Amino acid sequence: MSAQQSILGIILLMSAIIIMYLAIYSLRKRSSNLYYYFALLMFSVFFWCLGSAMEFFSADMMAKILWIQISYIGVATAAPLWFILILEYGQYEKYLKPAYIGMLMVLPLVIIILAFTNDLHGIIWPSITPVSDVTGAYLIYAHGLGYWINIGYSFIMIILGLVILLRLLMKSPRIYHNQILILMLSGAIPIFFSILYNTDILGIPGLDITPFGLTISGLLIAISIFKFSLLGIRPIAYETLFRTIKNGFMVFDNEDKLIDVNPAAEMIGISTDDVGRHVLELLNNLPEIKEFYQNQDEESIVFAGDPFNIWIRIQNTLVYDNEHFKGRLIIIQDISKLKRVEKDFTDSEERYKHLSELSPDAILVVIGEEIVFANKASATVFGFEDPQDLLGRNYFTFHHPDSLEIAKKRLEEVFKEEKFLDFTEEKIIANDDQVKDIEVGDAPIIYNGHRAVQIVARDISERKKMEEELKNSLKEKDLMMKEIHHRVKNNLMVIQSLLNLQSRYIKDTDARDIFKDSQNRAKSMAMIHESLYQSSDLKRIEFSEYINTLANNLFYSYAADPKRVKMDVNVEEVMLDVNTAIPLGLILTELISNCLKYAFPEDKSGEIKVDFHSYTENGENKLKLTVSDNGVGLPEGFDPKKSDSLGLMLIYSLSDQIGATVELDTSMGTKFEISFEEKLEYAKN
């Protein structure tokens, strides 16, 4: 390997390192697709420079060919990737869809495959021969059809890119000119070096200088990146922006002649036909705008009369180039809709004030902590004769210490978070030192162009007083009802005691049993009133606890032997109305008493079950009381409905009273099911 080859290889290797750095730098930034496409281009150039450099360093002919094949990854893809970069730079997004990019890269992919398989077909290089017998000598690559197709395709891509850049150069502001010129050079220089190689003008057989052109292009792009912010700023499509923007633009030179105008300026009757006219002639029918121009104001709002009849905002910008005055840019914006909105807003504020005066509630508008609006009702609530006396005062000066922190928190929440807050109760100290209860609602509004809080307040002092009186009245009523239930319970217990005393003097067993049944009936009713007396709800009781207590009392009342007769109570927590609870308690007393008296004669043993639960039938909530025993059962042919037993008569009569159905099952002992619908809510475990 000659010294010349070593120097050339080192130059290209250093270029490859620089190119790789630029690629990595771009990928790290990657705030737009421009960075991504630029990185791909740099990777392509890296393979080209690396392959060419390693060809110079390689002594073996096969190694040289391998490296030149690797370089073809860049040779085939550099031009189309450069073209894609230019499309992105010029904002031709419609040509950067995946389908279009794929079409652009089909031929480069084919060329790369042909390069790596060249020994099979020779389409890229029909022959490869060294220039001499010296080890590491240059190789002469004969150019086949594939080579020339790649050259032609690359030239087309670069020429199309140069056309786009030239168009951008003509239309873009000067701030972008250095960028565009460097990009144009980065595309043109490789073409120039390729032409030198393919025409053999240099007269050095086997030396391809195209990679050195890429090295120069890479350095130019690096300069553009770090000095002219190639990847940071790029030209906006000036023509599209200027022609399509809704604001009117008029450009005047330093002699006050119109030199450019966009279509939007036709809102005041100025078009491209007026280019070249002096401003005084041009604006002769627009005296308001003419005066603005002559006064050299920076911004103003004027009304353009007939035939336009529109409100416009005008801005005047002086144009300088290197501190030399070049002319003016006049920008006009149609703000007729905004003016109508302002008028509607002003009218709505007037309507707001009129409506507020009709409100019986106090309406305040607060900005910060200052009251800026108050209606007539506000004066009454806050103890003034004139609502104007409230204006300028701090809203919180009227608040009672008990409500001050809450009021401040609500106002801050509405103002900062723009929340609508429901009515709540607060206390104020009016101007006449009266402490008043008020109900307050807060809402965010815009008042005179400023964010504010609307406060609606109503005096509820009288209502609070009536509520307190009503609470006291209800409390007295509850105490009275409790006292009534307590006295009824006591009277029933007295009756039970009298029956108990009287039964001691009765020798007849049947008569004594009648007295005992009457005692138990009185006690079952007394227990209901005792539960109501102890409950906070004076109309309903929790019936499951009542059933357990009643069953236990009856069990011991009839002196049942717990070793012989067992009682199984399974009940659900249910709240029952007193009008249902008393009849049902009596029914339960009769059913359990009958089981204890008749189900297990002559020391027979067995079990009594009491079940009470809710269920749903045809979409209706119902309750079922079941009392059963596995004793001797009823006599054959016994019809309880025709019996003259007082207990059974009570069961059917009381069931009708609460609208219940009674079902009797004598297949296994005796089983009564009392089913009914309870309208009130019930609670489950």
C-alpha positions, 0 to 999 in steps of 0.5 A: 500500500502506497503512502498516497493510498494511506493518506487518502484512506486516513482522510476518508476514515476521519470523514466517516467518524465525523459523519457518524458523529453527526448521525448520532447527534441528530438521533439524540436531538430528534425533535422532528422528522428532519433529524431522523431523515438527516441521521439516515443520510449520514449513516448512508454516507458513513458506509460509503466513506468507511468502505472507500477508506478500508479499500485503500487500507486493504492489500488483498484484492478480495478484501478490497472488493468486499469493502467496495461492496460495503460502500455500495450501501451508501453509494446506492442510498445517499442520493435518494435519502438526500432527496427525502431530506430536502422534501422534509426541509421544504415541507413537502409532507404529501410526498413523504408518505411511507408508500412514496418513500418505499418507491424511492428506495426500491431501486437502491435496494436492488443495486445493493443486492446486485453489488454483493452478488456481482460475481454471479452476473457482473451487472455492476462491474463486468470486470475488476482488474488491478492497475499493476502487480504491486500489492494493494494497487488500485483496482479498475472497476469496469462499469456495467449496466447496473452501475450506470442505472444507479448513476442516472438515478442518483443524478435525477434525485439530486437535480430534483432536490436542487430544483426544490432548494432553488425554489425555496431560495427564491421564496424564503426570507434571507435568514434561511439563504445560507442554509439553502445555499449550503444544502445546494452545495452539498448536493452539487459537489458529489455530482461534480466529483462523480463527473470527474471520476467517470470522465477520467479527467484526473488521469489516475486509473482506479481512483474514485474521488467521489467519496472526497466530494462527500467529505466536503459535503459532510463538512459543509453540512456540519458548518450549516448545523452548528453555525446556521442551525440547519436542524433548528430552523428551516424555511416556512413555505413563505408563498403558501403562508403569505397567500393563504393567511386570513390577515391582509398584508401590504408591503410598501417600499421606502417611497411608499409604493405598494410592492406586494399584497396578499389576497386577504387584503381585498377585504378593503378593496386592495389587490395585486392590480394595485401594485406600484400605486402610491399609498396616498392614491391607494388609500384615498377612499380609506381616510381612516387607514390613510391617517393611520399610515401618515401618523406612523402609528404602530397599531390602531383599530378603525372602522372602514366605511362604505362600501366595506363597513368593517372594523379592522385592526391595523399594525404598522411594522418598519422593515430594515435590512442591515439597518437600512430602511426598506419600507413598511409592512401593513397588517390588517385584521377583520375584527368585526365579529369581535366588535359585535361580540363586545357589543353583545357582551356590553348589552348582556351586562346591562341586561344582567344588571336589570335582571339582578335588580328584580331578584329578591335575593342579594346578588354581589359581584366580587373581584379579589375581595372587593365588592364591585356590584350589588343589587337592591336586595343586597342593601336589605340583607347587609343592612344598608339603605343604598346598594351603592354603599356596598361598592368598594367594601371588602366582602369578608368584613361582614362575615361572622368569625364562625363563617369567615374561614369557610367563606374565604376558602369557597371564594378562592376555590371559585376564583382559582378553579372556576367551580360552581359551588352549591348553596351553603349556610353562613353567618354575617354581621350586618351593618346594623350589627344584626347577626343573620343566617344566610344561604350563599351560592358562588359561581365564576363569571366575567364582569367588565372583562375581568374574572369575578365571582358572583355571590347569591345570598338570601336571608334565612334567619326567620326560616332558621328560627322556625326550623328550631321551633319545629325541632323543639316541637318534634322533640316534645312530640317524640317525648310525648309518644314515648311516654304514651308507649311507656304508659300503655306498656305499664297498663298492659303489664298491670293487666297481666299481673291482675290476670296472674293474681286472679288465676291463683284462685282458680282451681279449674285447669282449663280456666287457668289456661285461659287466664295464662293465654290472656296474660301472654297476649297482654305481655306480647303487646306490652313488649311491642310498646316497650320496644317502641319506647326504647327505639328512636323510631316511634313507628317501627320496631326491629322485629327479629329481636322481638321474636327471640324475646317473645319465644323465650318468654313463652317457652319458660311461661309454659315450663317446657322442658328444654331437654325434651322440647327444643326451640329453633329460632331463625329470623332476619332483621326486619323493621316492621310498622307498629300497625303490623307488629302488634297483630303479628306479635299476637299471631306468633304468641298463639302459634308458639303457645299452641305448639308448647301446649298440644304438640308434645303430650305425655312427655313426647320430645320434639322441636319447634321451629320459628322462621321469619324472613323476606322474599320476592314474589312477582317483583314484590317484596314480601315477608313470611312467618313460619311456625312449625313442630314435628309433634302429634299434629292436628286430629284427622279431619280437623278444620282450623277455620271452623274451630271454636278455639279462640286462639285459632280464631285470633290467628285467622282474624289478625291475618286478615287484618294485616292482609296476610295469607295463612297456609297449614301443612299437617304432613309432618306435624303442624306447620303454619305459614303467614305470608304478607306484603310489608310496604315499609323498608326492611333491613337485612343483615 
